Amino acid sequence: MPALQIDSFDFKYLQNCTLGERLRFFRQKMMQYHPNKDYTVTSLGKRLRITPQSISAIERGDSKNPSFQVIHKLTKEYRVPLDSVTDEYYQDEGRLFTIGIPDVVDATDIELDDIETIKYNGNIIYENKSDDFFEGDSMMGLLLYQSNDNNIIDLIFHRYFKESISDDQLSDIVSRLIFETSSVSREKLDIDELPHPAVQAKHILEQKNQPLSLKELGELLYNPAAKEKRDKK
């Protein structure tokens, strides 16, 4: 069966929906028009390696900060434009689209580079900075993440530092992080045998001129063994 073309009535309905309500609408349409494939949250979660609870929480609006990668997977599964979950998409009355698997795949399907931002509950969960990310002054920040088995990285905490941060301030931050995280490190650490955190911080900062490519960064986040290999260099 060809993809379902939404009409102006559906568009008006989606215009007043939340992100979660739009995703639920798309899933229900898939269940209705593609009965040969199971689109219950249980089967969908198993197929996409997402917990059914996560899908339900997003649809209900209970998830305060849903993973962008999860939303990307869901819109891809429903064959809808990625930005069709955003409020901005519905500001233009003429942007009708299709839901479901088309008879012919359009090679011009929307890509991430075409998306500016995706908001959920007033919070930006995706922002496209591809045009200017490597332009201008350098940036420094702190990132706490969780890497899952399904190749999804959840950003738990992310904060940029102010531009005027001094070397002493940076060293102090790093030494505090070393001290505070030593008790929860996956590595077995003998605190009594290790140098003082300030000494460790100094050593780390002396090595910070070893840049990572995007590929190496991905390997580091997904595979802790990559860090051990890099540290031995």
N, C-alpha and C positions, 0 to 999 in steps of 0.2 A: 504494500500500500504506500502511495506517495506521502511525502511529509505534509503535515496539516498546516495550512495557511491561516494564521489568526486574522480575524476581521476587526473592524473598528470597535465593535462591542467588547471583544476580548481585550483590545488595547486599552480602552477606557477603564476596564476592570483592573488590569495590571498596573495602570497609572496610579491607582490609589492603594496598591498593595505594598507590603513590606518585602524585603529581600526573601525572607523565609516563605511568605505566602506565594511569591512568584515561583519559587522552586517547587513548592507543593503543587501548584497549578500545572506546571510543566510535567511533573511526574504523573499526575492524574490523567493528563492528556495522553501520555505514553501508555499508560495502563489501558486506556480506552481504545486507542487506535493501533496499538501494537500488542495485542493479546498473546501473540506467540512468544513473547519474551516477558519474563516476570519482573515487574517494577515495584514490588513491595519493598519496604525499607530493609527487610531482612535479606532478600535476594540481591537487592541493589548494593547493600553494604558488603556482602560477600564478594560480589563481582568487582567492586571498586576498591576493596580492602579498606573500607570505612566502617566503623561500628554503626549499627542501626540506630543506637541511641544518639549518636552525633547528628545523623540525618534528621531524626525526629526533633531534636533540640533546635536545630537551625530552622526547620519549617515552622516550629511553634514560636520562634523568637526568643527561646530561653538561652541560647548560646550567645554570650555577650561579645565574644571576639572569635568568630569562626575562622578556621584556617582558610586562607585564600586558595591553597591547593585543593582542598576539599570542594570548594565552590567551583573551581575550574573543572574538576573531574565530573561534577554533577551536570554542569551546563554542556560539557562535551558529550556526556552520555545521552542527554536529552536533545542533542543536536540544535541547540539554540545559541545565539550570539552571547559571548561572555558578558558583555555589558548590558544584556537584557535584564539583568537582575538589579541594575542601578536605577535610581530616580532620574538621573540625567538623561537616560535613554528615552524616556517617555515625555520629554519636553518638546520633542518634535513629533507632531501628530501623524506624519506620513511614514514613520519607520516601522511598517508592518514586517513581520518575519515569519518563518516557518518553524514548526516543532516536529521533531521526529526524523526518521531516516528517509532521506530523499531518494528518488529513483536514480538520479544522477548527482554525484557529489560535486559541488561547486568548488573549484580550486581557489576561489576568492574568499573562502570562509574567513571570518575575522580572526586576527592574531592578537597576541598580547600587546604588540607594539601599537595597536590601534586604540588601546584602552588608556585613558588618563588616570582615573581613580575608580575604586569600588568602595562604597561606604556601607556600613552595617550598624544599625542603631546609632547613627550619628558619628561613628568612628571610621576612619579610613583603614581598611584592611589590605588594600593594595594601592600602590601609587607608582605610576610609570615614570621612572627617572632615567630611562635609557638614553635620552637625547643629551642630558647634561651631567650624567653621573660622574664621568671622568674629566669633566671640564672644570675650570676654576681652581680655587684653592683646595688643598688637601683637607680631609676631614678625619676626625678621630672619634671613636665611640666605644661603647661597651655592649656586648651582645650575649644574652643567656638563651640557650636554645635546647630543644629536645628533638633528637633524631629518631624517627620511628622506623619500624621494619618495612613499611610500605613506601619508603623513600620520600616521606613528607617531613619537613622540618617545621616544627612549631616554635615561633618566636615568643619566648616567655617574657623577656625584658630587653628593651633596646633603648639606649640613651646616647645622644651625641654629647661630646664635651664642648665647652666653650672654646673659642679660637685662642684665647689668651692663656691657656693652661701652660704652666711652666714645667720644666724637666723635674724639678723637685716635687711638684704636685703629682705628676704622672708616676714618679717613682713611689710616692707615698700610697697612691691608689693601688698600684700593682702589688706592693708589699702587703697591704691590707687584704687584698684578694687572696694572695697566697696563704696568709695566715688563717683567714676565715673559711677557706674551702679545703684546708688540709684534712679536716675531720670527715669530709664527705667525698674525698677523692676516691676514684675507683682503683687507683694505684696504692699499693701498700707502702706507706711512708713511715719511716722511723724519725719522728720529730726531733729526738735527741741528737741524731746523727746529721741532720740537715743543717746547712748554713742558716743564719738569721734571715727572715723574710726580706729584709732590706738588701742583704747581699744577693739573694736570689733575684730580687727585682732588678738590681743593677745589671746582673748578668743577662737577664731577659731583654732589657732595654738596649743593651749593647748588641744584641742579635737582631733587633727589629728592622735592620736595613736589608733583611732577606725577604724580598717581596714574594707574594703568592699570586699565581694566576687564578682566574675564576675556576678552572678545572681543578687545580690543586686545593683551592678552598673547599670545593664540593667534596673532594676525596677526604679532606681533613674532617669535615663535619659528619660525613656518613661513616667513615672508617677510622677509628682511633689509632689503628696500627700505622696509618699514614703519618701521624704525629710522631710516633716513636722512630720511624724511619727517617723523618726529617730532622729530628733532634740529634741523630747520630752523625749527621753531615758535618 
